[in-house]
């Protein structure tokens, strides 16, 4: 069984920062990569960032490049999405997913809501 749990979402003002966490737990499954996605109401779900489990490869979507970073704790099973200079258009449900191949995802979390509003 693989458990993927996001946390850290909330209501913030434009220009604020927020850090999301994705905790992965399993006794038998070690991911190759972890991805962060977001989906706003009425829109498609899009990838925001991705990182390999060994952190030797990182992808940041152009739409958030320069504002968002992704990282993994060395001794942890947690991946972080650090978001800064947040904008109202960043408002979405943010999901974390893990996969056994780059750009392919096997297990998803339930999502954490991020709302950016003045």
Backbone bond lengths (Angstrom), bond angles and torsions (degrees), N, CA, C in turn:
res aa  C-N    CA-C-N  psi(-1)  N-CA   C-N-CA  omega(-1)  CA-C   N-CA-C  phi
1 X - - - 1.463 - - 1.520 109.21 -
2 X 1.320 116.10 136.89 1.457 122.16 179.47 1.519 108.37 -116.75
3 X 1.307 114.77 130.18 1.457 119.68 -179.55 1.521 109.10 -117.29
4 X 1.321 115.80 127.97 1.469 122.21 179.95 1.521 107.03 -124.58
5 X 1.312 117.12 119.05 1.458 120.62 -175.03 1.520 110.08 -130.33
6 X 1.326 115.63 121.88 1.460 121.28 176.19 1.526 110.03 -93.93
7 X 1.305 115.76 152.40 1.456 121.16 174.46 1.525 108.81 -155.34
8 X 1.329 114.78 166.21 1.458 120.06 174.94 1.507 115.60 105.93
9 X 1.315 117.56 -4.06 1.456 119.21 179.36 1.519 111.70 -70.18
10 X 1.321 115.22 170.94 1.456 119.22 178.59 1.507 112.07 168.34
11 X 1.322 114.94 -171.46 1.462 122.82 178.94 1.525 108.45 -101.90
12 X 1.319 116.27 121.79 1.463 121.29 -179.91 1.518 109.77 -132.57
13 X 1.324 115.55 168.03 1.457 121.40 178.34 1.531 110.18 -94.26
14 X 1.310 116.21 157.12 1.476 118.58 175.13 1.523 111.02 -55.20
15 X 1.316 116.01 136.73 1.446 121.12 -178.53 1.516 114.43 93.04
16 X 1.324 117.11 -13.73 1.459 121.16 179.46 1.518 111.46 -75.47
17 X 1.326 114.39 170.72 1.460 121.91 175.50 1.521 109.44 -117.08
18 X 1.327 114.45 158.09 1.454 120.95 179.43 1.518 107.74 -154.33
19 X 1.332 116.99 143.96 1.457 119.92 176.63 1.517 109.44 -120.01
20 X 1.311 115.88 122.42 1.457 121.77 175.40 1.524 109.87 -95.35
21 X 1.320 115.20 147.27 1.464 120.93 177.76 1.517 109.77 -120.23
22 X 1.315 115.33 145.06 1.458 121.83 175.66 1.524 107.18 -128.17
23 X 1.310 115.77 110.84 1.464 120.63 -179.53 1.531 108.97 -100.25
24 X 1.324 114.72 127.81 1.464 121.10 -178.48 1.520 108.95 -114.36
25 X 1.312 116.60 129.47 1.454 119.71 178.94 1.518 110.00 -136.53
26 X 1.326 113.98 134.40 1.460 121.15 176.85 1.518 108.14 -169.73
27 X 1.297 116.03 143.95 1.464 120.11 178.25 1.520 111.86 -88.33
28 X 1.335 116.37 -13.05 1.470 118.79 -173.75 1.521 113.87 -127.81
29 X 1.323 118.27 -10.65 1.467 120.85 -171.92 1.521 109.80 -119.25
30 X 1.303 116.27 125.63 1.460 121.53 172.86 1.523 107.67 -115.90
31 X 1.318 117.49 117.72 1.464 119.68 -176.22 1.521 112.32 -66.22
32 X 1.290 116.18 153.66 1.461 120.67 167.82 1.525 109.89 -86.51
33 X 1.325 116.18 -35.79 1.456 119.85 -177.95 1.524 110.75 -149.63
34 X 1.309 114.27 158.49 1.464 122.52 177.66 1.519 107.73 -127.19
35 X 1.307 115.82 133.62 1.452 119.81 -179.79 1.516 111.52 -122.15
36 X 1.314 114.27 147.36 1.465 121.91 171.85 1.519 107.95 -108.63
37 X 1.323 115.79 131.94 1.451 122.51 179.49 1.523 109.03 -127.42
38 X 1.308 116.32 162.81 1.453 119.51 172.88 1.513 110.09 -143.55
39 X 1.325 113.78 151.00 1.464 120.10 179.12 1.515 108.73 -140.99
40 X 1.326 115.06 118.43 1.453 121.10 175.71 1.527 108.34 -90.58
41 X 1.339 117.75 157.43 1.469 120.38 -179.61 1.517 112.09 -55.22
42 X 1.316 116.51 128.54 1.448 121.27 177.79 1.514 115.01 78.37
43 X 1.328 116.82 6.07 1.463 120.11 -178.64 1.526 110.62 -122.40
44 X 1.323 114.98 165.25 1.451 120.53 178.37 1.530 111.11 -74.04
45 X 1.317 114.52 157.48 1.451 119.65 173.97 1.528 108.78 -81.89
46 X 1.322 115.84 129.60 1.463 121.30 -177.40 1.521 111.01 -126.01
47 X 1.298 115.54 149.32 1.454 119.79 176.25 1.528 109.84 -73.00
48 X 1.308 115.21 139.40 1.461 122.26 178.41 1.525 109.99 -106.02
49 X 1.328 115.02 -43.86 1.464 120.03 -178.41 1.514 109.23 -159.84
50 X 1.321 115.73 158.49 1.463 120.10 177.24 1.520 108.47 -150.35
51 X 1.313 114.93 152.53 1.451 120.50 -179.22 1.520 108.53 -149.37
52 X 1.332 116.57 141.82 1.457 118.45 174.58 1.529 108.92 -74.59
53 X 1.326 115.96 159.12 1.467 120.26 -177.68 1.524 111.35 -63.25
54 X 1.317 116.59 -27.87 1.463 120.83 176.99 1.521 112.27 -89.93
55 X 1.333 115.53 0.62 1.469 122.39 176.45 1.528 113.14 62.30
56 X 1.324 117.69 24.26 1.458 118.89 179.09 1.520 112.56 -93.74
57 X 1.320 117.07 -3.04 1.451 120.91 176.49 1.524 108.65 -143.16
58 X 1.329 114.72 132.66 1.462 120.77 -176.99 1.516 108.78 -134.49
59 X 1.317 114.80 142.52 1.463 120.89 174.02 1.521 108.39 -129.90
60 X 1.335 115.37 134.14 1.460 121.67 174.74 1.526 107.64 -125.39
61 X 1.316 116.87 129.29 1.457 120.20 179.89 1.526 110.40 -63.87
62 X 1.320 116.35 145.85 1.473 120.86 -178.93 1.524 111.64 -57.81
63 X 1.323 116.08 -32.98 1.464 119.76 -175.68 1.527 113.20 -65.87
64 X 1.323 117.21 -19.66 1.469 120.23 -177.64 1.519 112.29 -125.26
65 X 1.324 116.38 3.69 1.469 120.25 -178.26 1.524 109.97 -60.65
66 X 1.322 115.09 134.63 1.455 120.39 -178.30 1.522 112.50 93.10
67 X 1.328 117.65 -14.54 1.470 121.19 179.46 1.534 112.37 -118.79
68 X 1.328 116.25 -31.74 1.471 120.97 -177.57 1.532 108.94 -111.93
69 X 1.312 115.41 143.35 1.466 120.92 171.50 1.522 108.93 -133.22
70 X 1.317 115.35 155.11 1.462 121.06 178.32 1.517 108.43 -124.87
71 X 1.328 116.31 141.53 1.458 119.88 -178.43 1.524 109.74 -151.82
72 X 1.311 114.54 165.03 1.470 120.76 177.44 1.513 109.08 -132.69
73 X 1.309 115.27 134.44 1.442 120.14 176.10 1.515 110.32 -66.41
74 X 1.323 117.90 140.86 1.462 121.39 -174.93 1.518 113.50 -63.53
75 X 1.299 115.93 -40.58 1.463 119.33 -176.56 1.514 111.75 -110.79
76 X 1.326 114.55 21.50 1.451 118.50 -175.47 1.514 111.06 -121.09
77 X 1.304 114.78 162.60 1.453 120.76 171.06 1.511 109.27 -104.92
78 X 1.334 115.05 41.85 1.455 121.41 -176.29 1.516 109.40 -128.41
79 X 1.310 115.05 135.22 1.458 122.48 175.40 1.525 107.58 -114.44
80 X 1.324 115.60 138.41 1.457 121.47 -175.93 1.520 110.78 -112.85
81 X 1.311 114.98 144.80 1.459 121.50 170.13 1.522 106.49 -118.61
82 X 1.314 115.79 107.61 1.454 121.22 178.42 1.518 108.44 -91.69
83 X 1.318 115.99 121.31 1.458 121.76 -177.31 1.521 108.47 -116.42
84 X 1.313 116.54 128.24 1.455 120.68 178.79 1.521 109.77 -128.86
85 X 1.329 115.04 165.17 1.481 122.27 -178.41 1.528 109.92 46.21
86 X 1.310 115.15 51.64 1.456 120.16 -176.17 1.523 111.59 -64.94
87 X 1.323 114.84 146.51 1.457 122.83 -179.11 1.529 109.17 -121.52
88 X 1.317 118.04 158.79 1.468 119.84 177.52 1.525 112.69 -56.08
89 X 1.321 116.60 -31.75 1.474 118.86 -179.70 1.522 112.97 -73.63
90 X 1.316 117.62 -5.46 1.468 120.85 173.23 1.526 111.65 -82.70
91 X 1.313 116.69 -6.88 1.461 120.85 179.03 1.515 110.35 -61.55
92 X 1.332 115.97 124.73 1.458 120.91 -176.83 1.525 109.23 -176.95
93 X 1.312 114.88 170.41 1.454 121.64 168.39 1.521 106.76 -89.42
94 X 1.315 116.07 121.91 1.461 121.30 -176.09 1.528 109.47 -100.83
95 X 1.319 114.72 127.75 1.458 121.80 -178.72 1.526 110.39 -114.10
96 X 1.302 114.08 150.09 1.455 121.99 171.14 1.530 107.97 -114.98
97 X 1.321 115.42 142.87 1.454 119.96 179.02 1.525 109.50 -142.31
98 X 1.326 115.86 152.12 1.465 120.19 178.30 1.519 108.99 -123.03
99 X 1.314 114.91 148.80 1.453 119.08 -177.79 1.509 112.28 -143.52
100 X 1.319 113.88 166.63 1.451 120.64 178.79 1.523 112.27 -99.56
101 X 1.324 116.70 -3.58 1.458 121.80 175.37 1.525 108.48 -144.50
102 X 1.327 115.18 150.61 1.464 120.33 179.41 1.518 109.83 -58.87
103 X 1.307 116.57 128.99 1.473 127.41 -179.34 1.524 113.25 72.83
104 X 1.316 118.12 5.77 1.455 120.56 174.40 1.516 108.59 -119.04
105 X 1.342 116.29 131.55 1.456 120.37 -172.36 1.523 110.96 -124.64
106 X 1.327 114.61 133.92 1.463 121.09 -173.84 1.524 113.36 -103.58
107 X 1.325 116.71 -34.21 1.455 120.81 -174.49 1.523 109.61 -134.09
108 X 1.336 114.28 139.79 1.466 120.75 -175.53 1.521 110.43 -124.82
109 X 1.334 114.73 149.85 1.440 120.35 171.31 1.516 110.91 -86.21
110 X 1.332 115.47 -179.13 1.464 120.94 -177.70 1.526 112.81 -86.32
111 X 1.323 116.76 -14.20 1.451 120.21 177.99 1.525 112.72 97.68
112 X 1.325 114.51 154.63 1.462 121.96 174.90 1.526 108.15 -134.68
113 X 1.318 116.03 133.23 1.475 120.81 -173.25 1.527 110.65 -82.62
114 X 1.313 115.04 132.59 1.465 122.11 172.24 1.519 107.07 -119.21
115 X 1.318 115.82 123.82 1.456 121.48 178.35 1.515 108.57 -124.40
116 X 1.323 115.32 124.11 1.456 121.35 179.28 1.519 107.43 -113.13
117 X 1.319 115.48 113.35 1.460 119.63 -175.09 1.513 110.15 -153.48
118 X 1.320 114.96 145.81 1.455 119.25 175.94 1.517 110.34 -90.65
